[in-house]
Amino acid sequence: MNKPLIAARVPAQITLKPGTFAWCACGRSSSQPFCDGSHKATKFTPVFFKIAEEREVWLCQCKQTKNPPYCDGTHKTL
């Protein structure tokens, strides 16, 4: 598997509390957009990111973003 699976063609709009999160980069997780360990049979690794204060984020689910884990609108061109 050279390219990640497209989990969805829309971003996930989520309000996150402060903490560290693992974004799924392979597209296989059943806990989209977060990692559940499904990448272990692939070359992909999750992208860890921190949120300092509660805020709304738009996380990529097409897995093609140039700014992981955040949506950059790439899903509109797939």
N, C-alpha and C positions, 0 to 999 in steps of 0.2 A: 504494500500500500504506500504509494508515493505522495498522494494527495489526501488531505483529510476528507472525511465524509461530510456532506452538507446536512447538518442536523435540522435546520430550518432556514427559510429564505426571508426571515424577519428577525430583527434583534430582540433580545429579552430586555424589557424595561423593568428594572428591579430597584427597590429602595434597600440599600444595604446599611447595616449598623457597622460601627468601627470593628475592624478585624482583618485577618489575612484570609484570602480566598484562593482557590485553585480553579482556574478556568480550563475547561476541556478544549484541547487543541486538536484532538483526533476526530471528533464528531461522533464517537461511539458511545459516549456516556448516556446512561438512562436518567441521569440527574441534570440534564442540560439547563443552563450553560456551564454547570460546574462538573469537575472531574469526579468520577466514581472508580477509577482504576482500570477502566476498560482498555486503556492505551497500552497495557503491558505487553501485548502481542504485536505492537507496532513500533515504529521508530520515533513516535511522537511522545512528548512529555508535556505535562500541564504547565500553564503559565500562572505563576503565583503573583498576586498583587495585594496591596494593602489599602484599606480605606481608613482615613484618620477620623472622620466625623460622618455621622449619618448623612447619606445623600442618595439621590436617584442616579442610576447609571444605565446605559444602554450597552449591553454586552452582545458581542457578535455571536451568531449561531450558524452562519454560513461557513465559518472557519477560514475565510479568504481575506479577512481584514489585513491591512498593512500596519494597523495600530492595536495589536492584541493586548488586552482582551476586548477592547472597545470597538463598537461598530463604526465603520468609516463609510458606509453606504455601498460597499462593493456588492452586496446582495442584489442591488437593483440592476446590475449588469450581467448576472448569471443566467 
